[in-house]
Amino acid sequence: MPGPEEMRAAVAEYVTALHRAYLAQADTFPPAVRGRMPLLGPGGPITVAAAGARNLHLIATREPLGPLRGQEIELTGELPGLTWALRFYDPVVTPALGTIDESAGPANAEVRQALGISTSIYHVVAQPGSGLTPHHAAHVGSSLASGDSAAARDFETIRSRVRGRERLVDELIGATTAGLPHASALLAKAIAPHNRAVDAAAGAPEPDPVEIRKALLEAVGGRTGWTPGGPA
């Protein structure tokens, strides 16, 4: 088994590869789309929390995690157009992580709660070994970028077709980026009231922001004929 320093180095390499692939994919999109992608948009500095429970969770957030305390360790990373800090947490540093049961699968919400993180840019679960390689990270980064660009395009289309409700769409973008599904559900219903598909997606016991966005996009006519517009 690798020691702590080797594991931290492997995680740092994984995060760098993920971000490099994200940036490479983002470079294929129009500037306004890139500017609305969560990892590249405006806001505070980015911190990636590497939290070890049964699984390894990588959570990117713009929330400040405060100064280093006790046995906390931080590494910094940088690529053209993106800088970040990588913080490491395990049950020794954060005892609440040791009480999380992941025998049935990753407990994403519980891990974020243990760290006190309420909003995230991305939350990736990586498996030490074959799942913690730069090759795997490149696939994850490209997938994240593709999903974020699709969301940016969809929201721009929705925004262009709900005149007078643009601010609600802006709030929906913020709620989706922050990982607040119930807030997203309420905003979607306000943007497209009385639409059955939107009501169904928003009324789910655990609303899925992606399904909410897709239903809202269809409610305003789909993406047919869409062309990139200016910044929202």
N, C-alpha and C positions, 0 to 999 in steps of 0.2 A: 504494500500500500504506500502511495506517495505521502510524504510528510506535509505539514501545514504550508511550508513555503512553496513546495512544488504545486500543491493544490491551488494556492492563491495565484501563482504564475499561470497555471492552466486556465483558471477562470478569467484572469485579465486578458489572456490571449483570445479566449472565446468571445468576450465582450467586444474587443477590438475588431475581430473578424466579423462579428454581427453588424457592428456600426459601419465598417468598411463596405459591406455588401449593401446595407441600407442606402448609404450615400451613392454608391454606384448605380443602384436602381433609380434613386431619386433624380440623378442627372439626366435620365431619359425623359423626364416629364417637363412640362412648361414651367417657367419660373414661378408663376402665381400658384400653381399646384404645389410645387415644392415648398413655397412659403407657408402653406396651410397644413403641411404634414406635421404631426405632433412633435416628432423628434427634432425638427428643423425650424419650427415656428418660434415666435417671440415668447419670452418668459424668462424665468430665473435660470440659474445654473442647473445642470442635470446631474443627479446622483443615481447610481445604480447600486441597489442593495443586493448583495449576494447572501441569501439566507439559507442556512443548512438545517433542514429538518430531516425527515427520511429522504426527501428529494431536495435537490438544489434549486432554489428559486432565484431568478434574476429579475428584479423589479426596478424599472427606471421611473424616476419621479422628479418633479421640480419642487417638491416640498423640502424645506430645510430639515436636516436630521440633527442639527446642533453640532457643537464641537465634539471631538473625539473624547471618549471617557473610558477609563479602565483599560481593558484589553482590546478595545476596538482598533481596527487597522484600516487605513485608507490608502489606496493607490490612485494615481491620476492617469488619465489617458487623453490623447489628442489626435485628431485627424483633421485635414483641411476642412474647415467649416463646422467642426463639432468638437467640443471638449466635455469631459465628464470626470466625476470622482467615483471610485468604486469602493464601497464599504462592505466589510465582511462581518456577518453575524452568525453565531451558532449557539447551541444551548448553554455554553459556558458564558458567553457574552450577554445573551438574551435568554434567560431561563424559560420564558414562556414558549420558546420554540420547542423545547424538550417535551412539552405536554401535548403537542399537536399529534393527533392520530392520522397517519397517512397510509394506513394498511389497505384502504379501499381506493387509494388514488390521491393525487395532489390536492391539498386543502388550501387553495389559493387565498380565499377570503380570510381564513384563520391565520395564515402567515402574515398577510398584510396587517391584520389586526394586532398581532404580536409585536410588530414593528411600529404600529401607530400610523401607518401610511394609509391615507384615505383616497388619494388620487394617484394614478399611474399612467405613464406613457406606454409602457409595455410590461407584460408579466410573462416571462418565459420560464418553463420548467426544463431543466437539463439533467441528464443522467451522467454521473461520473463514469469515465471510461470511454466507450465508443460514442456516447452521446455528447461528450464534452471536447469536441475537436473543432478546429477552424473550418473544416469542410462542412460539418453539420451547422455551425454558426452561420456560414455564408448562406445556406438554404433558408435558415430562419430569418436572417436579415432581409433577404430579397422578398420573402413572403410577407414580412411586416410592411415593407415599403409598398408593395403592390396593393396590400389591403388599405393602407393609409391613403394612397393616391386615389383608389376607387372611392373611398369615403369622401375625399375632397371634391372629386368630380360630382358625386351624387349630391352633396350638400350645396354646391354651387348651382346645380340644376334646380334643386328645390327652392333655393333662395331667389332665383330669377323668376319663379312662377307664383310666388305668394306675395304679391305686392301689398305692402302695409303690414306684413308680418315678418319682415326681414330680421328684426331684432329677436324675435322668438327663435328663428333658425340659428342666429348667432349664439343664443343661449343653449340651444340644442347641441351645437357643435362643441361648446365648452363642456356640457354635461357628458357628452359621449367621450370626449378626450379624457375627462377626469375619471371616467369609470363610474358614473352615477346612473345606473339603468332606470331606477324609478323616476328620477328627475327627467330623464330622456322620455320616458313614457308619457308623463304629464305634459311636457312641451309638445310632443308629437300630436297629442289629442287636441291641444290648443291650436296648432297650426292647421290641422285637417279635421275639424270637428265633424262628427256624424259619419265618418268613413269607416265602413265595416272592417276592412283589412287592417287599418291603423288601430281601431279599437281592439281587435283581436290580438294584435302583436303587443300593444301597450297594456292590455289587461291580463297578460300571462302572469302566473304566480311569480316567476323569475324572468322579468322582461329581458329580451336579448336585444341590445342596441343595434346589432346588424340587421336583425329581422325588422325592427322598428324603422330603420332607415330605408330598407328596401320597400316596405309597405308604404311609407310616406312618399318615396320616389314614384311608385306606381300611381299613388293617389293624385299626383300632379302631372301625370302623363308620361312617365318614364324618361329615359335619357335620349330619346330620338332627337336628332338634330342638335345635340348639345355641342357647344364650342367653348373653350376656356375663356372665362371672363376676367375682370380685374379682381384685386384682392377683396375679400368679403369685409 
